[in-house]
Amino acid sequence: MDRILTNWLLGLIAALLAVLVLDATGQSFLNPLAPVANVLALVTFLAFVLLTGAFLVYTASFRDP
């Protein structure tokens, strides 16, 4: 399960980097991809927030009462 999640997050980051590279090449390539870039950015951010929250809850479970 960890590998699937890691590969998925790395794929999202790679897609975002590809959009940034296309942005550097010119607007004609980026204009059709703008909605996709927004969705990828939102999904990546939400995944990061969820993983950070899950990690904090996991580490809090080791506290002594």
CNS distance restraints for C-alpha pairs under 8 A (distance, minus, plus):
assign (resid   1 and name CA) (resid   5 and name CA) 6.34 0.50 0.50
assign (resid   2 and name CA) (resid   6 and name CA) 6.02 0.50 0.50
assign (resid   3 and name CA) (resid   7 and name CA) 5.94 0.50 0.50
assign (resid   4 and name CA) (resid   8 and name CA) 6.04 0.50 0.50
assign (resid   5 and name CA) (resid   9 and name CA) 6.20 0.50 0.50
assign (resid   6 and name CA) (resid  10 and name CA) 6.09 0.50 0.50
assign (resid   7 and name CA) (resid  11 and name CA) 5.98 0.50 0.50
assign (resid   8 and name CA) (resid  12 and name CA) 6.33 0.50 0.50
assign (resid   9 and name CA) (resid  13 and name CA) 6.26 0.50 0.50
assign (resid   9 and name CA) (resid  44 and name CA) 7.18 0.50 0.50
assign (resid   9 and name CA) (resid  47 and name CA) 7.87 0.50 0.50
assign (resid  10 and name CA) (resid  14 and name CA) 6.06 0.50 0.50
assign (resid  11 and name CA) (resid  15 and name CA) 6.15 0.50 0.50
assign (resid  12 and name CA) (resid  16 and name CA) 6.26 0.50 0.50
assign (resid  12 and name CA) (resid  40 and name CA) 6.57 0.50 0.50
assign (resid  12 and name CA) (resid  44 and name CA) 6.42 0.50 0.50
assign (resid  13 and name CA) (resid  17 and name CA) 6.20 0.50 0.50
assign (resid  13 and name CA) (resid  44 and name CA) 7.37 0.50 0.50
assign (resid  14 and name CA) (resid  18 and name CA) 6.14 0.50 0.50
assign (resid  15 and name CA) (resid  19 and name CA) 6.33 0.50 0.50
assign (resid  15 and name CA) (resid  40 and name CA) 7.57 0.50 0.50
assign (resid  16 and name CA) (resid  20 and name CA) 6.34 0.50 0.50
assign (resid  16 and name CA) (resid  37 and name CA) 6.63 0.50 0.50
assign (resid  16 and name CA) (resid  40 and name CA) 6.72 0.50 0.50
assign (resid  16 and name CA) (resid  41 and name CA) 7.01 0.50 0.50
assign (resid  17 and name CA) (resid  21 and name CA) 6.23 0.50 0.50
assign (resid  18 and name CA) (resid  22 and name CA) 6.20 0.50 0.50
assign (resid  19 and name CA) (resid  23 and name CA) 6.09 0.50 0.50
assign (resid  19 and name CA) (resid  30 and name CA) 7.18 0.50 0.50
assign (resid  19 and name CA) (resid  33 and name CA) 7.52 0.50 0.50
assign (resid  19 and name CA) (resid  37 and name CA) 6.59 0.50 0.50
assign (resid  20 and name CA) (resid  24 and name CA) 6.41 0.50 0.50
assign (resid  21 and name CA) (resid  25 and name CA) 6.56 0.50 0.50
assign (resid  22 and name CA) (resid  26 and name CA) 6.61 0.50 0.50
assign (resid  22 and name CA) (resid  27 and name CA) 7.98 0.50 0.50
assign (resid  22 and name CA) (resid  29 and name CA) 6.23 0.50 0.50
assign (resid  22 and name CA) (resid  30 and name CA) 5.98 0.50 0.50
assign (resid  23 and name CA) (resid  27 and name CA) 6.27 0.50 0.50
assign (resid  23 and name CA) (resid  29 and name CA) 7.33 0.50 0.50
assign (resid  23 and name CA) (resid  30 and name CA) 5.66 0.50 0.50
assign (resid  25 and name CA) (resid  29 and name CA) 7.48 0.50 0.50
assign (resid  26 and name CA) (resid  30 and name CA) 6.85 0.50 0.50
assign (resid  27 and name CA) (resid  31 and name CA) 5.87 0.50 0.50
assign (resid  28 and name CA) (resid  32 and name CA) 7.92 0.50 0.50
assign (resid  29 and name CA) (resid  33 and name CA) 7.43 0.50 0.50
assign (resid  30 and name CA) (resid  34 and name CA) 6.08 0.50 0.50
assign (resid  33 and name CA) (resid  37 and name CA) 6.08 0.50 0.50
assign (resid  34 and name CA) (resid  38 and name CA) 6.28 0.50 0.50
assign (resid  35 and name CA) (resid  39 and name CA) 6.33 0.50 0.50
assign (resid  36 and name CA) (resid  40 and name CA) 6.10 0.50 0.50
assign (resid  37 and name CA) (resid  41 and name CA) 6.02 0.50 0.50
assign (resid  38 and name CA) (resid  42 and name CA) 6.15 0.50 0.50
assign (resid  39 and name CA) (resid  43 and name CA) 6.07 0.50 0.50
assign (resid  40 and name CA) (resid  44 and name CA) 5.96 0.50 0.50
assign (resid  41 and name CA) (resid  45 and name CA) 6.08 0.50 0.50
assign (resid  42 and name CA) (resid  46 and name CA) 6.13 0.50 0.50
assign (resid  43 and name CA) (resid  47 and name CA) 6.02 0.50 0.50
assign (resid  44 and name CA) (resid  48 and name CA) 6.15 0.50 0.50
assign (resid  45 and name CA) (resid  49 and name CA) 6.22 0.50 0.50
assign (resid  46 and name CA) (resid  50 and name CA) 6.07 0.50 0.50
assign (resid  47 and name CA) (resid  51 and name CA) 6.03 0.50 0.50
assign (resid  48 and name CA) (resid  52 and name CA) 6.01 0.50 0.50
assign (resid  49 and name CA) (resid  53 and name CA) 6.08 0.50 0.50
assign (resid  50 and name CA) (resid  54 and name CA) 6.04 0.50 0.50
assign (resid  51 and name CA) (resid  55 and name CA) 6.05 0.50 0.50
assign (resid  52 and name CA) (resid  56 and name CA) 6.21 0.50 0.50
assign (resid  53 and name CA) (resid  57 and name CA) 6.18 0.50 0.50
assign (resid  54 and name CA) (resid  58 and name CA) 6.02 0.50 0.50
assign (resid  55 and name CA) (resid  59 and name CA) 6.11 0.50 0.50
assign (resid  56 and name CA) (resid  60 and name CA) 6.02 0.50 0.50
assign (resid  57 and name CA) (resid  61 and name CA) 6.33 0.50 0.50
assign (resid  58 and name CA) (resid  62 and name CA) 7.39 0.50 0.50
assign (resid  59 and name CA) (resid  63 and name CA) 7.57 0.50 0.50
